[in-house]
Amino acid sequence: MSKHQELLDYIDDLEVGKKVSVRGLANRLSVSDGTAYRAIKEAQSRGLVSINDRSGTTRIATQEQRVIETLTFGEISKIASAEVMAGESGLSQAFSKFAIAAMTMQNIRKYLTHGGLVIVGDRTDIQLLALNEGNAVLITGGVDIEPDVLDYANKKSIPVLRTDFDTFTVASRINRALSNELIKKEITTVADVYQPQAPTLLEVSTVKDYLDLVKKTNESRFAVLNQHNLVVGVVSMRDVTGKKNSTTIDKVMTRNPRLAKFDMTVASTSQKMIFDGYDIMPVVHSDSTYAGIISKSDMLRSMQESSEQSQFSHTLSDDVANAVKEVQSYYTFSVEPFMMNNVGNIANGMLVEIISNIAARVMTKTKNKNIIIESMTLYFLGAVSIDDGLEVFPKIINETRLGATIDFEIYLDYQIISKILVTVQIN
């Protein structure tokens, strides 16, 4: 095995969230810095690590790992409303992909992969072939299953499922579940963007220690820990202004701050920080010990990169973005069926999504800045119907360095039907 492959295998085996460095890899595996650097760049291209200018290089979960962690044959049986006929001990195995056996045995072979799922009807030969290749079997139409198939499945501990639904319905359900998991795995979490082991202060540290750390790091906000490595507060320049150098940090810090965990999404964490007015949030391990920090700028940058580089399955936000068109100084969209509620009017949530999309476009166009919606007030003055063409006129009525207030008016045939006031934070 080459040194390059050995380095890649080592990175692949690292725990998610573990920090990686060129010097650390070089020293651990006795290779040159150049070899370690090339291995890290290769790991990045494979999706094994994330490289951030501030937080460094961190091991992340690959797309395949995140899907496998959440989708098993047991969950497939629930999605398809299927009965487990055999191989019950294999229900916890990971599910990767599925194939529909609507062809001859010779042609189906190339679609069989170990750990996959074959959807089939009353074809005993295909059922046995799938089991032999390590594939679970989902039999549609509620047909009877030969005892030989059940015995073989139990022997190999591979699930055989049966559902009363037809093949199209089952395949659609599974495909939707896979799409949902694909979306979930692409959502950025705190583990992807936090700054591991960022500098901290202790409760017994002094204001002088704080000022020295500011000079050393060019940062002004730090987590405060106790002797057990637990976060007890955060401190910023505002807290120490006017205090004596000998004052201990525990007397000036902000106590009991909100804490972030690795599995929290960047979007939800950013909302918590906005509501509480935090610029940083300490990140902790599952045992509540200190792991690092996440800053507002880190999260906003990550959200912007995600929107630019996203490759995951189609979402409702994508549909909205495609529906809204810019025309000079205003925006237009046609009311489509997916936008309606059960009484035939445009859904409240859909209107919020549309206005959020336009607000982001307006601020990107004028300031080239990323934004976070802070508040939104909607006034409904009229109803709309499917295929109505609406015009949205945005107007920035107040703007500061950190935020803006945007007024929106929505018109149908020159008649105003809604007015919205949006407050955003600017990064």
C-alpha angles and dihedrals in degrees: 000000000000122000089244092057091043090056092048091050090050092052091046090055094051119110115258109264094029115137118238128198136181093235093046093052092045093052096042096050098029097241134130122273089245092056091048091048093052090049092052092050090050090048089052092053089051091052094246097120138027119219116209124178093225106029097038127219117336132182109244135186113267121231092254093048093052094050094047092050091061109032124064136161088259090060091045089057089055093046091052094039086235131165118232106236100172144348094048092162089066097058092100092059118113120263117218112166142343137221132198112228099219095137144059124296091252093055098041094059095079091056095054116100127174110263094022132121127241119205109206143153128222095326105129093181092056092045092055092044091052092050091048090055092051097259126137115233128227112191116201131204095041092266124165119268124221115246090233090062093049093047092050091048092051090048092054095036091234117142122247111195131188129199134178092222123099123253096258094053093047094046091048092052093049093045090052091050091051090049090052091051090047090055092047093052092053094053109108115239133195089260089064098055111021123115107244117225095353113186115284142183131225128234089250094050117110135229087257089057088051093051091048090052091050090055091047098048104024086229124118104194124068140169116245119221135192127222091278093058091251121140111248100166150330129249133202138176090267090061095054100039110122094009125124118256090241094057111114119238094237089068096055106028126105105252130219098013122186112270129214126215129206096254096051114109120245090235095056092043092051091052091053091050092050094049092049096039094239123156093191135024125199115239119217137191123243089270089055094249118139118275105164142286138279121210131206091243091052091054097045091049090049092050090050092049091048092054091049098044102032114138101166130118124299114282137188089257089059090053091051093048090051093047096053114080128189118230112183106291098353141049133235136197137170118233106247128193094255089060095060131096126219094275096054100258128112109278118251093229092050091053090050090052092049094049091046090053093049092045090055091049093049094051093043090052096048102032105012086227134134116242142199120209108239101177140350130195119193129196117192112206100166146005130255135203136213114289093018111144111228129194121209120202114194123195127182104222099173132018135177134170091269104032151003142211117223126194118208128193121188119203134193115191091342090307118116111235102169141018123198132186116201130188117198137182117227126215 
